[in-house]
Every structure is written in structure tokens, then in C-alpha cells.
Amino acid sequence: MLFMLKVFAILLFLTSPLFSQTLDREQGLITADPFWRLALGGEVQSLPHIQAQSAVVVLDGGNIRAYSTTTGTSMWSFSARGRLSPYVTRSREGTSYITRTNGILIAVNRVGRELWRRELGSPLCGKPVIGWDGRLFVPTSKRLLCYTASGNLLWSKSFESSIVVAPKLDSIGGLLLATENTVYRIDHFGNEHQWTLEEVPAFVFLTEQQQIMVIYPNGTMEILGTSQDWYIGAQSGVHMSLFPRLPAKPLAAAGRGNAAAIILDDGIVLLISLNERTIVWTGNSHIREIINNGGSADTEAEIIFDEHGIYVLSRGGATCFSHEGRRIWFKLLQNTAAIPAFGEDGVLYSGGRDWILYTYKIEDRTLPQRTSIYGNAPEGSYGLGRPNSVHNENIPLFTDEIRDRLDQISRAVNAGRIGANEPAWTSFLLNLSLSQENMVTRIAAINLLGKLGSRDTIPWLVSIFTRENEPSVRTAAINAIGSIGVDPDAIALQAFLITIIQGGGSRNEQVLIAIASATGALCRFSGPPLSEMGIRILNLLSASSQPPAVRRQAQREIASLR
């Protein structure tokens, strides 16, 4: 009998760690050690931005750093030479947009080199937002500015009160945001519709029916409007307060389809049916677990609501729920400096107050065999890539009128006041770029397309370059492409390479110099830098068989990429 007890004791001792891990797994608690860790040289200020196998973080010393998400290897570092706001946004091409606390916006390319900077006048109140064609929406306390990817101001808008709900991209590539007493829906050209509120909102988002859901700090909720159009006219707006009142203060909310996921300050997560106006299910997040164990509740949180599930992120950890409400896992974190991030690779990224970036492999996700070096493709386009027949009736017919229109557009471009005129003016410029009657006005139109800076017009400009025989027009198209700067699908680079390899009947020095300059610009923005195709083009142009001026320009561009 004594022997059997000893055997049982030994077995219990040997299996207790396994039993403990099984119990943790059944409760959903993840106790795994970091996948990798890396010293940062500073405390993390921002939510890490994860994209295409790299992570970018803002540090308290005025630096941003990029790391490989697969190995933890440091990729690059950039010093802003001043304190930074705790926001970083990355374009599809990998350009990082950051802002110093004194209101200076800085664009940094995917190898950590500054592309341009602009004076905003005041610091950010939220993350900059990237539009479908690469344009950048930048929110400050009482202002919203829209820039091209190359830093040209398209329009700006001022508000009477401060922005309290930072802008987010809506279903047509515009923005939804809220000030202290108003909800705004602003399209990509600066057209706005607004709804006056009686209270300061906490969160706003669009439903599947293009209605606006508003959640207030006191837990009340309402929907604005009933229209199926992209906007809901303020006069037709209907306030419906038929939702159940939330039992605690909301920390974060996200909508998907006709459902809203909300995390409350007591750690409870709710899924609300917007159709039924009922709470579908509730669950305990890691915040609730911390409170139940005598810890302090988090005061800030983020929610990801996607096809994989519902993810709650806070300084205290992270939790995942299925769409049906089952808590799949939760991870507790300690001594974190900022809210962690959860990547498409199933890895949790957390910056500690000990200046170390920790990563935890939590979900095994199957990624595409060929992982893109770019971020996700835009959901749509703004329709700026072709002339729009709607605007044809306003096209001037006489040379003097055409020149007056070009002067008008040029003045607006230089003043940063394009705004709602952009679709009509772009259509006019696209039509004029094909005109064979006046070469001067044609080239002027192409140059202005470059300054308007929409990625939508890249294929049109490439078509002019490949089909046109006149060197000055080809050069204008090439320069416009370089001015736009963003070409993640390498449409322009492929056309440049084919032209050089096949000769294209062109040995024109002006054209080849323009190709070298535009290739360098595209590589700096989105090629990516030092890309195989871009460097191949520049190497071909720096060959001894090329004219000396072409060789010098190609060599300067290569040097600028090192």
C-alpha cells in the first residue's frame, strides 16, 4: 500500500506541470514565454504598427524604430530630433508618417530616411489615415488636413470645437469623425455632412446600412439617419435610442457588418446586434480577470473586429473571442508602456517599460507562401484614373479659356485649396493631356496631374509615356509619375524597364534622364528602395553606352538609395 502511495505521489509530481498547463489552456490563459524579445533603447509611446513582416514603434526619445517581425532584427531607426506624438501610420508602400509634438509632420520611407516634412500648426489628436490612392488625412485638435503622398496639400477643414473621436476610413474611402458636439462624414474631396449631438460622443462608426452608430460615455447609444446613400442628409437623420443602455463606461468599440463589439471599463465584452438592438452575448476579458484578482482596471483599450474574431487589447494584456462569444484565449502582460498590437501573423507585440519589445506567438495562422513587402491593397479607388463624362460639359473650348482654367488650377494647387474641385479638374486635365492641338497646355496639364498626386492616375500617365512619340510629352508624363511617388504595383517601373531594354525607338537624353529621376523617386517611396527592378533600371542607365548626362543622373539616384 505504501509502495502504491509513493508511485502515485511520483506520478502526481511528474504530471502536475502538464496538468497546470492544461488547466490554463482550458481557461484560455496563455502562459508561453516570448517568441523573441529585443532591446529598443527607449520606452514605447505608440501602438506598434504591424505590416508585411515589419513592426514600427514610436519611442519616448523622439525616435521611431522598425523591426523584422519574424526574427526581431532591427531594420532601421529614425530620429525626429524632438518629442513625438504617440501615433504612427504607415502607407501601403511602407512610408511611416509621424508628428513631433510641436506640430511638424514627417514622412519617413521604408528604410528610415526622411522624404518630406510639413508644418501643421498644432500636434495630432489621432493617427493620420491613409486614403485609397495614397492621400493622407491628418487630424489636429480643431483641423483636418489632406495631403498627397508626396506632401502637397489638397485641402484643409477647420472645426469650431475639438476633435474627440479621431477619424477613421469609411466604406467609400472618406472619413467619419466627431467633435465635442457634432458628427462629421467627410469624403476624400473635403465634402462634408454633419449631425449635431446633445452630448459629447465616445465612439462613432458606420453600420452595414451606412447609418452612423454613436456611443456615449454614459453608456447610451443611438443611430443617426436611415438613407442608403454614401451620406445621410442631416434633415433626414433619425435618432433612435432603442438600444439597451450599457451597464458601464465603454473603453473601445468596433463595428462589423450589423454588429458592434464593445469593451467596458469593468472588463466585460459585449456583442450587440444592430438589427435586433439587443445584446447577443457578454464575456470576461483579461481586464475582468485582472479586476477579479484585485488588480487595477485599464483605462484605455483597443478592439479588433475582423474575420478571425474579436480581439481586446490593453496595457494589461489581450483577449480573443469567437464571433459566437466563446473566449478562445487571453494573455496577461505586466509593465507595458503602451497598448500592444496583434498582427496578421498571430503574434502579439508588446513594448515594456524596461525598453524591451516582447512578442508572443499565440495563433498559428497560415500566411500566403509569397508574403508581400507591401500592406493590404486599398478597398477601392476614387475614380480619378479616367475622364468623367459628368464633367465634360464644363470643359472650355477656346485656348484662352483653357489657359485661364490651367492658371486657376495651378493657383489652387499652390495654395492647397483643391478640395471639392478635384474630380472635375482631374477629368479636365486628363482630357487635355491627350489633346494634340497645343503642346504647351498639354504638358502643363500633365504637370498638374503630378501635383494633384493621385495614384489612380498612374496607369493613365504610363499609357501616355508608352504611346506618345513627342519627347517633351513623354518627359512630362515621367516627371508626373515621379512627383506622385507611389506605385506599389510597379506599373511605371515595368514600363520604364521595357522601354530601356527594347530601346523603344528612343535614345532621347531628356527622356532617359527623366526615367532615372522618376525611378529614384519611386524607389524612395514605394519601389521599395533598392528594389531589384528599380536598381536594374538605374544600372542600365548608368552603363557606359548611355549619354554622360544620363549616366550621371542614374548614378546620383543609386547613391541616394544607399
C-alpha positions as CSV (number, residue, x, y, z in Angstrom):
1,M,0.0,0.0,0.0
2,L,2.8,2.3,0.9
3,F,4.5,1.5,-2.4
4,M,1.4,2.4,-4.3
5,L,1.1,5.7,-2.5
6,K,4.7,6.6,-3.4
7,V,4.1,5.7,-7.0
8,F,1.0,7.9,-7.0
9,A,3.0,10.8,-5.4
10,I,5.7,10.5,-8.0
11,L,3.2,10.4,-10.9
12,L,1.4,13.4,-9.4
13,F,4.7,15.4,-9.2
14,L,5.7,14.5,-12.7
15,T,2.4,15.3,-14.3
16,S,1.5,18.4,-12.2
17,P,3.1,20.9,-14.7
18,L,1.3,19.3,-17.6
19,F,-2.0,19.4,-15.6
20,S,-1.4,23.1,-14.7
21,Q,-0.8,23.9,-18.4
22,T,-3.9,22.0,-19.4
23,L,-5.9,23.9,-16.8
24,D,-4.6,27.2,-18.1
25,R,-5.4,26.1,-21.6
26,E,-9.0,25.2,-20.7
27,Q,-9.4,28.6,-19.0
28,G,-7.8,30.2,-22.1
29,L,-4.8,31.7,-20.3
30,I,-1.7,31.8,-22.5
31,T,1.4,31.4,-20.3
32,A,4.0,30.9,-23.1
33,D,7.4,32.7,-23.0
34,P,8.1,35.4,-25.5
35,F,8.6,34.3,-29.1
36,W,11.5,36.8,-29.2
37,R,12.5,39.9,-27.4
38,L,14.6,42.9,-28.4
39,A,16.1,45.9,-26.6
40,L,14.6,49.1,-28.0
41,G,16.7,51.9,-26.5
42,G,13.6,53.7,-25.2
43,E,10.1,53.3,-23.9
44,V,7.3,52.6,-26.4
45,Q,4.9,55.5,-26.8
46,S,2.6,54.2,-29.6
47,L,0.7,51.1,-30.5
48,P,3.2,49.2,-32.7
49,H,2.2,49.3,-36.4
50,I,2.5,45.8,-37.9
51,Q,2.7,45.5,-41.7
52,A,4.2,43.0,-44.1
53,Q,6.7,41.3,-41.8
54,S,7.8,44.5,-40.0
55,A,6.8,46.4,-36.9
56,V,7.3,50.2,-36.4
57,V,7.1,51.8,-32.9
58,V,7.5,55.4,-31.6
59,L,9.9,55.7,-28.7
60,D,9.9,58.4,-26.0
61,G,13.3,59.7,-27.0
62,G,12.0,61.1,-30.3
63,N,12.9,58.0,-32.3
64,I,10.9,55.6,-34.4
65,R,12.3,52.1,-35.0
66,A,11.4,49.3,-37.4
67,Y,12.0,45.6,-36.7
68,S,11.5,42.3,-38.5
69,T,8.5,40.5,-37.1
70,T,10.0,37.1,-38.0
71,T,13.4,37.4,-36.4
72,G,13.3,40.6,-34.3
73,T,16.2,42.1,-36.2
74,S,16.5,45.8,-36.1
75,M,15.8,47.1,-39.7
76,W,16.2,50.9,-39.3
77,S,15.9,53.8,-36.9
78,F,15.0,57.5,-37.5
79,S,15.5,60.4,-35.1
80,A,12.9,63.2,-35.3
81,R,15.2,65.4,-33.2
82,G,12.3,66.3,-30.9
83,R,9.5,64.7,-28.9
84,L,6.9,62.7,-30.9
85,S,3.2,62.4,-30.6
86,P,2.2,58.8,-29.8
87,Y,0.9,57.9,-33.3
88,V,2.5,56.3,-36.3
89,T,0.7,55.5,-39.5
90,R,2.2,53.5,-42.4
91,S,1.1,53.6,-46.0
92,R,0.8,50.5,-48.2
93,E,4.3,51.3,-49.5
94,G,5.8,51.3,-46.0
95,T,6.1,55.1,-45.6
96,S,5.7,56.0,-41.9
97,Y,4.0,59.2,-41.0
98,I,4.9,60.7,-37.6
99,T,4.4,64.1,-36.0
100,R,6.5,66.0,-33.5
101,T,4.6,67.5,-30.5
102,N,5.3,70.9,-31.9
103,G,3.1,70.1,-35.0
104,I,5.7,69.1,-37.6
105,L,4.5,66.2,-39.8
106,I,7.3,64.0,-41.1
107,A,7.2,61.3,-43.8
108,V,9.9,58.6,-43.4
109,N,10.4,55.9,-46.1
110,R,10.7,52.2,-45.6
111,V,14.4,52.3,-44.9
112,G,14.2,55.1,-42.3
113,R,15.0,58.2,-44.5
114,E,13.1,61.4,-44.4
115,L,11.0,62.1,-47.5
116,W,9.5,65.4,-46.5
117,R,8.1,67.4,-43.6
118,R,5.2,69.9,-43.2
119,E,4.2,72.4,-40.5
120,L,0.7,71.6,-39.2
121,G,0.5,74.4,-36.6
122,S,-0.5,72.1,-33.8
123,P,0.1,68.5,-32.7
124,L,-2.0,65.5,-33.7
125,C,-5.2,64.4,-31.9
126,G,-5.2,61.0,-33.5
127,K,-3.5,58.8,-36.1
128,P,-3.2,60.1,-39.7
129,V,-5.3,58.0,-42.0
130,I,-4.3,56.7,-45.5
131,G,-6.8,57.1,-48.3
132,W,-7.3,54.6,-51.1
133,D,-5.0,56.5,-53.6
134,G,-2.2,57.2,-51.1
135,R,-3.5,60.5,-49.9
136,L,-3.0,61.3,-46.2
137,F,-5.7,62.7,-43.8
138,V,-4.1,64.4,-40.8
139,P,-6.2,65.4,-37.7
140,T,-5.1,68.1,-35.3
141,S,-7.1,69.4,-32.4
142,K,-9.5,71.5,-34.5
143,R,-8.4,70.9,-38.0
144,L,-8.3,68.2,-40.7
145,L,-5.7,68.4,-43.5
146,C,-5.4,66.3,-46.6
147,Y,-2.0,65.8,-48.3
148,T,-0.8,63.8,-51.3
149,A,1.7,61.1,-50.7
150,S,4.4,63.5,-51.8
151,G,3.3,66.1,-49.3
152,N,1.2,68.5,-51.4
153,L,-1.7,70.0,-49.5
154,L,-5.1,69.3,-51.3
155,W,-7.5,70.8,-48.8
156,S,-8.0,71.6,-45.1
157,K,-11.0,72.0,-42.9
158,S,-11.4,73.8,-39.5
159,F,-13.9,72.9,-36.8
160,E,-15.4,75.1,-34.0
161,S,-14.7,72.6,-31.3
162,S,-12.0,69.9,-30.7
163,I,-12.0,66.5,-32.3
164,V,-12.9,63.9,-29.7
165,V,-13.3,60.9,-31.9
166,A,-10.3,60.5,-34.2
167,P,-11.1,60.0,-37.9
168,K,-11.4,56.5,-39.4
169,L,-11.8,55.5,-43.0
170,D,-15.3,54.8,-44.1
171,S,-16.7,52.5,-46.8
172,I,-16.0,54.9,-49.7
173,G,-12.6,56.0,-48.6
174,G,-13.7,59.1,-46.8
175,L,-13.7,59.8,-43.1
176,L,-16.0,59.6,-40.1
177,L,-15.1,61.6,-37.0
178,A,-16.7,63.6,-34.2
179,T,-16.0,66.9,-32.4
180,E,-17.4,67.7,-29.0
181,N,-20.9,68.3,-30.3
182,T,-21.0,67.2,-34.0
183,V,-20.5,64.1,-36.0
184,Y,-18.9,64.6,-39.4
185,R,-18.8,62.4,-42.5
186,I,-16.2,63.9,-44.9
187,D,-15.4,62.5,-48.3
188,H,-12.0,62.3,-49.8
189,F,-12.5,65.6,-51.6
190,G,-13.5,67.5,-48.4
191,N,-17.3,67.5,-48.9
192,E,-19.0,67.2,-45.6
193,H,-22.2,66.3,-43.9
194,Q,-22.8,66.8,-40.2
195,W,-25.1,66.0,-37.3
196,T,-25.4,67.9,-34.1
197,L,-25.3,66.0,-30.9
198,E,-26.6,66.9,-27.5
199,E,-23.7,65.2,-25.7
200,V,-20.1,64.6,-26.3
201,P,-19.7,61.2,-28.0
202,A,-17.2,58.4,-27.1
203,F,-17.2,56.4,-30.3
204,V,-18.8,56.6,-33.8
205,F,-18.8,54.1,-36.7
206,L,-20.8,53.1,-39.7
207,T,-23.3,50.2,-39.9
208,E,-23.7,48.0,-42.9
209,Q,-26.7,50.1,-43.9
210,Q,-24.4,53.2,-43.9
211,Q,-26.1,54.5,-40.8
212,I,-24.0,56.2,-38.1
213,M,-23.8,54.4,-34.7
214,V,-23.0,56.8,-31.8
215,I,-21.9,55.5,-28.3
216,Y,-21.7,57.9,-25.4
217,P,-19.6,57.8,-22.3
218,N,-22.7,57.2,-20.1
219,G,-23.5,54.0,-22.0
220,T,-26.4,55.3,-24.1
221,M,-26.3,54.5,-27.8
222,E,-28.2,55.8,-30.9
223,I,-28.2,55.6,-34.7
224,L,-28.3,58.6,-36.9
225,G,-30.0,58.5,-40.3
226,T,-31.8,56.0,-42.4
227,S,-30.5,56.6,-46.0
228,Q,-28.8,54.0,-48.1
229,D,-26.6,56.6,-49.9
230,W,-22.9,57.2,-49.0
231,Y,-24.1,60.0,-46.8
232,I,-27.2,60.6,-44.8
233,G,-28.7,64.1,-45.2
234,A,-28.8,65.9,-41.8
235,Q,-32.5,66.8,-42.4
236,S,-33.4,63.1,-42.9
237,G,-31.5,62.0,-39.8
238,V,-33.5,60.0,-37.3
239,H,-32.3,59.5,-33.7
240,M,-33.2,56.1,-32.3
241,S,-32.5,55.4,-28.7
242,L,-33.9,51.8,-28.6
243,F,-30.6,50.2,-27.7
244,P,-30.0,48.8,-24.2
245,R,-28.0,51.1,-22.1
246,L,-24.5,49.8,-21.4
247,P,-24.0,48.8,-17.7
248,A,-20.6,50.5,-17.5
249,K,-18.4,53.1,-19.3
250,P,-17.2,52.0,-22.8
251,L,-13.5,51.8,-23.3
252,A,-13.4,50.9,-27.0
253,A,-15.9,49.8,-29.7
254,A,-15.7,48.4,-33.3
255,G,-18.4,47.6,-35.8
256,R,-18.5,44.9,-38.4
257,G,-21.5,44.2,-40.6
258,N,-24.6,44.7,-38.4
259,A,-22.8,44.0,-35.1
260,A,-20.8,46.1,-32.6
261,A,-18.3,44.8,-30.2
262,I,-17.7,46.9,-27.1
263,I,-15.3,46.6,-24.1
264,L,-16.5,48.2,-20.9
265,D,-14.2,49.6,-18.1
266,D,-15.2,46.7,-15.8
267,G,-13.7,44.3,-18.3
268,I,-16.9,42.9,-19.8
269,V,-17.1,42.5,-23.6
270,L,-20.5,42.7,-25.3
271,L,-21.6,41.9,-28.9
272,I,-24.6,44.0,-29.9
273,S,-26.9,43.2,-32.8
274,L,-27.6,46.5,-34.6
275,N,-30.6,45.0,-36.3
276,E,-32.2,43.4,-33.2
277,R,-30.9,46.2,-30.9
278,T,-30.1,43.6,-28.3
279,I,-27.0,42.3,-26.5
280,V,-26.2,38.9,-28.2
281,W,-23.6,37.8,-25.7
282,T,-21.2,39.0,-23.0
283,G,-17.8,37.7,-21.9
284,N,-15.0,38.3,-19.5
285,S,-11.8,39.8,-21.0
286,H,-8.4,39.8,-19.4
287,I,-9.3,43.2,-17.8
288,R,-12.1,41.4,-15.9
289,E,-9.6,38.7,-14.8
290,I,-7.2,41.4,-13.5
291,I,-10.0,43.1,-11.6
292,N,-11.3,39.9,-10.1
293,N,-7.7,39.2,-8.8
294,G,-7.5,42.6,-7.1
295,G,-5.7,44.5,-9.9
296,S,-6.4,47.9,-11.3
297,A,-8.6,48.2,-14.4
298,D,-7.2,49.5,-17.6
299,T,-8.5,53.0,-18.7
300,E,-7.7,52.6,-22.4
301,A,-8.2,49.7,-24.8
302,E,-8.4,48.8,-28.5
303,I,-10.7,46.4,-30.3
304,I,-10.1,44.5,-33.5
305,F,-13.3,43.0,-35.0
306,D,-12.4,41.0,-38.1
307,E,-13.0,37.7,-39.9
308,H,-10.8,35.9,-37.3
309,G,-12.7,37.0,-34.2
310,I,-12.9,39.9,-31.7
311,Y,-9.7,40.9,-30.0
312,V,-9.5,43.2,-27.0
313,L,-6.1,44.8,-26.4
314,S,-5.0,46.9,-23.3
315,R,-1.8,47.5,-21.3
316,G,-2.9,44.6,-19.1
317,G,-3.0,42.1,-21.9
318,A,-5.1,40.8,-24.7
319,T,-8.2,38.5,-25.2
320,C,-9.7,36.8,-28.2
321,F,-13.4,35.8,-28.6
322,S,-15.0,33.9,-31.4
323,H,-17.9,35.7,-33.2
324,E,-20.2,33.4,-31.2
325,G,-18.9,34.6,-27.9
326,R,-16.5,31.8,-26.8
327,R,-13.4,33.1,-25.1
328,I,-10.6,31.4,-27.0
329,W,-7.6,32.8,-25.2
330,F,-6.3,35.6,-23.0
331,K,-2.8,36.8,-22.3
332,L,-1.8,38.8,-19.2
333,L,1.0,41.4,-19.6
334,Q,2.9,43.4,-17.0
335,N,4.9,46.6,-17.0
336,T,3.8,47.5,-20.5
337,A,4.4,51.1,-21.7
338,A,1.6,51.2,-24.4
339,I,-1.3,49.1,-25.7
340,P,0.1,46.1,-27.5
341,A,-0.6,45.2,-31.2
342,F,-1.8,41.9,-32.7
343,G,-0.5,41.1,-36.2
344,E,-1.9,39.2,-39.1
345,D,0.7,36.5,-38.3
346,G,-1.0,35.7,-35.0
347,V,1.8,37.4,-32.9
348,L,1.2,39.8,-30.0
349,Y,3.7,42.7,-29.9
350,S,4.2,44.4,-26.5
351,G,6.6,47.2,-25.6
352,G,7.7,47.2,-21.9
353,R,8.7,49.9,-19.6
354,D,12.0,48.1,-19.4
355,W,12.7,49.3,-23.0
356,I,12.2,45.8,-24.5
357,L,9.8,44.7,-27.2
358,Y,8.3,41.4,-26.5
359,T,6.5,39.1,-29.0
360,Y,4.2,36.2,-28.2
361,K,3.2,33.6,-30.8
362,I,-0.4,33.0,-29.9
363,E,-2.3,31.9,-33.0
364,D,-1.0,29.7,-35.8
365,R,-2.2,31.4,-38.9
366,T,-1.4,30.3,-42.5
367,L,0.0,33.2,-44.4
368,P,0.5,33.3,-48.2
369,Q,3.6,31.5,-49.4
370,R,4.8,34.6,-51.1
371,T,4.4,37.4,-48.5
372,S,4.1,40.8,-50.0
373,I,6.5,43.5,-48.9
374,Y,3.6,45.9,-49.0
375,G,0.5,46.4,-46.9
376,N,-3.1,45.4,-47.8
377,A,-4.4,46.7,-51.2
378,P,-7.0,49.5,-50.9
379,E,-10.6,48.6,-50.9
380,G,-11.4,50.7,-53.9
381,S,-10.4,53.7,-56.0
382,Y,-11.7,57.3,-56.1
383,G,-12.4,57.1,-59.9
384,L,-9.7,59.7,-60.8
385,G,-7.9,57.4,-63.3
386,R,-10.2,58.3,-66.3
387,P,-12.1,61.4,-67.5
388,N,-15.6,61.5,-66.1
389,S,-18.3,62.3,-68.7
390,V,-20.2,64.1,-66.0
391,H,-17.7,67.0,-66.1
392,N,-17.3,67.1,-69.9
393,E,-19.9,69.9,-70.3
394,N,-17.7,72.3,-68.3
395,I,-14.6,71.8,-70.4
396,P,-13.6,75.1,-72.0
397,L,-13.3,75.1,-75.8
398,F,-11.0,78.0,-76.6
399,T,-7.3,78.3,-76.0
400,D,-7.6,81.4,-73.8
401,E,-10.3,79.7,-71.6
402,I,-8.1,76.6,-71.3
403,R,-5.2,78.7,-70.2
404,D,-7.3,80.5,-67.6
405,R,-8.5,77.2,-66.3
406,L,-5.0,75.9,-66.0
407,D,-4.0,79.1,-64.2
408,Q,-6.9,78.6,-61.8
409,I,-5.9,75.0,-61.0
410,S,-2.3,76.0,-60.6
411,R,-3.1,78.7,-58.1
412,A,-5.4,76.3,-56.2
413,V,-2.7,73.6,-56.2
414,N,-0.1,76.1,-54.8
415,A,-2.5,77.3,-52.2
416,G,-3.6,73.8,-51.1
417,R,-7.2,74.5,-52.0
418,I,-8.2,71.8,-54.4
419,G,-11.0,70.3,-52.3
420,A,-14.3,69.5,-54.0
421,N,-13.0,70.7,-57.4
422,E,-10.6,67.7,-57.6
423,P,-12.8,65.3,-59.7
424,A,-13.8,68.0,-62.2
425,W,-10.3,69.4,-62.5
426,T,-8.7,66.0,-62.7
427,S,-11.1,65.0,-65.5
428,F,-10.3,68.2,-67.4
429,L,-6.6,67.6,-67.1
430,L,-6.9,64.0,-68.2
431,N,-8.8,65.1,-71.3
432,L,-6.3,67.9,-72.0
433,S,-3.3,65.5,-71.6
434,L,-4.5,63.7,-74.8
435,S,-5.1,66.9,-76.8
436,Q,-2.8,67.2,-79.8
437,E,-3.7,70.9,-80.6
438,N,-1.4,72.8,-78.2
439,M,1.7,71.1,-76.8
440,V,2.3,73.8,-74.1
441,T,-1.1,73.4,-72.5
442,R,-0.9,69.6,-72.8
443,I,2.4,69.5,-70.9
444,A,1.0,71.9,-68.3
445,A,-2.0,69.6,-67.8
446,I,0.3,66.6,-67.3
447,N,2.5,68.5,-64.8
448,L,-0.6,69.4,-62.8
449,L,-1.7,65.8,-62.6
450,G,1.6,65.1,-60.9
451,K,1.0,67.8,-58.3
452,L,-2.6,66.5,-57.7
453,G,-0.8,63.3,-56.8
454,S,-3.4,60.6,-57.0
455,R,-2.1,57.1,-57.5
456,D,-5.3,56.5,-59.6
457,T,-3.7,58.4,-62.5
458,I,-0.5,56.4,-62.7
459,P,-1.8,54.0,-65.4
460,W,-3.1,56.9,-67.5
461,L,0.3,58.6,-67.3
462,V,2.1,55.4,-68.1
463,S,-0.1,55.0,-71.2
464,I,0.9,58.5,-72.4
465,F,4.5,57.6,-71.8
466,T,4.4,54.3,-73.8
467,R,2.2,55.6,-76.7
468,E,3.5,59.1,-77.2
469,N,6.3,59.9,-79.6
470,E,7.0,63.5,-78.7
471,P,9.9,63.5,-76.2
472,S,8.7,66.6,-74.2
473,V,5.3,65.0,-73.6
474,R,6.9,61.7,-72.6
475,T,9.2,63.6,-70.2
476,A,6.2,65.4,-68.7
477,A,4.4,62.1,-68.1
478,I,7.5,60.6,-66.5
479,N,8.1,63.6,-64.2
480,A,4.4,63.5,-63.2
481,I,4.8,59.8,-62.2
482,G,7.9,60.7,-60.1
483,S,6.0,63.5,-58.4
484,I,3.2,61.2,-57.4
485,G,5.8,58.9,-56.0
486,V,3.6,55.9,-55.1
487,D,3.5,52.9,-57.4
488,P,3.4,49.7,-55.3
489,D,2.3,47.6,-58.2
490,A,5.4,48.8,-60.2
491,I,3.3,49.7,-63.3
492,A,5.6,52.6,-64.1
493,L,8.8,50.8,-63.3
494,Q,7.9,47.9,-65.6
495,A,7.1,50.4,-68.5
496,F,10.5,52.1,-67.9
497,L,12.4,48.8,-67.9
498,I,10.8,47.6,-71.1
499,T,11.5,50.9,-72.8
500,I,15.2,50.7,-71.9
501,I,15.7,47.1,-72.7
502,Q,13.8,47.2,-76.0
503,G,15.0,50.6,-76.9
504,G,11.5,51.8,-77.8
505,G,12.9,53.8,-80.6
506,S,14.1,56.4,-78.1
507,R,17.6,57.4,-77.3
508,N,16.4,60.9,-76.3
509,E,18.6,62.2,-73.4
510,Q,15.8,64.2,-71.9
511,V,13.5,61.1,-71.7
512,L,16.2,58.9,-70.2
513,I,17.2,61.5,-67.5
514,A,13.5,61.8,-66.6
515,I,13.3,58.0,-66.3
516,A,16.3,57.9,-64.0
517,S,14.9,60.7,-61.7
518,A,11.4,59.1,-61.6
519,T,12.8,55.7,-60.9
520,G,14.8,57.1,-58.0
521,A,11.7,58.8,-56.6
522,L,9.5,55.7,-56.9
523,C,12.2,53.6,-55.2
524,R,12.5,56.1,-52.4
525,F,8.7,56.0,-51.8
526,S,7.5,52.6,-52.8
527,G,9.8,50.6,-55.1
528,P,10.8,49.6,-52.5
529,P,14.2,51.3,-52.0
530,L,16.9,49.2,-53.5
531,S,14.4,47.1,-55.3
532,E,15.6,44.7,-57.9
533,M,13.7,46.3,-60.7
534,G,14.5,49.9,-59.8
535,I,18.2,49.2,-59.4
536,R,18.2,47.3,-62.6
537,I,16.8,50.3,-64.4
538,L,19.3,52.6,-62.9
539,N,22.2,50.3,-63.6
540,L,21.2,50.1,-67.2
541,L,21.1,53.9,-67.4
542,S,24.5,54.2,-65.8
543,A,26.1,52.0,-68.3
544,S,28.9,53.4,-70.5
545,S,26.8,53.2,-73.6
546,Q,24.4,55.9,-72.2
547,P,24.9,59.6,-72.7
548,P,27.1,61.2,-69.9
549,A,24.2,63.3,-68.5
550,V,22.0,60.2,-68.2
551,R,24.8,58.2,-66.5
552,R,25.4,61.0,-64.0
553,Q,21.7,61.2,-63.1
554,A,21.4,57.4,-62.7
555,Q,24.5,57.3,-60.5
556,R,23.1,60.1,-58.3
557,E,19.8,58.2,-57.9
558,I,21.7,55.0,-57.0
559,A,23.8,56.9,-54.4
560,S,20.6,58.4,-52.9
561,L,19.3,54.9,-52.2
562,R,22.3,53.6,-50.3
